[in-house]
Amino acid sequence: MAANYNNAAWFYDRLSRLVFGNRLLQAQEFLLDYIPANSHVLIAGGGTGKILELLTHRHPAGLTIIYAEVSEKMIALSEKRHTGGHHITFVTGAAEEVQPGFPFDVILAPFLLDNFSDNDLQTFLQQANVHLKPGGLWLCADFQLNGKWWQPVLLKTMYLFFKLLGCVGVTKLPDIAGAFQGAQHTCIAQKNFYGNFIHAAVYKKT
């Protein structure tokens, strides 16, 4: 089942602030510094669109953006965001199905990849990579487990909560770093947040 957060759209931002404070936003802000000026950008699974306001703060204008999000309610929220002087096309659908007509310099995936199984993540990367330039960048922020006892407890609670709402079909975190290594990418920058539970990474397509 494709992840679809329609049922959580109206409270998603408030819930994330309640649980994580501003750490989710900090992880995404770390990634935005790696977007070159005048880039062609695919935002894959942008959620409520807060990422657009963060991006506009870093880059007031000049980007060509395709914003792909499965949830039509999330898209509706995103279209209301302040987006500066960028050229943005909103697509209600899966990012891997986008046919842009031009190669992307950057694919930005904020808290998207944890919604895939390991097999589906490999397929997603392969399909999306077709439209990413050689040397192009994947900018990913997501969760990770690194041995702290509370991390799997919190992660399991998150998966169960969103599964009960009908938002996700998976119940465990895929091997995100391993998937990028297998897809021939090099990690060129990374940073951890929230007790190392949140991981932001920049991967270069080789």
Disulfide bonds with the S-S distance in Angstrom:
none
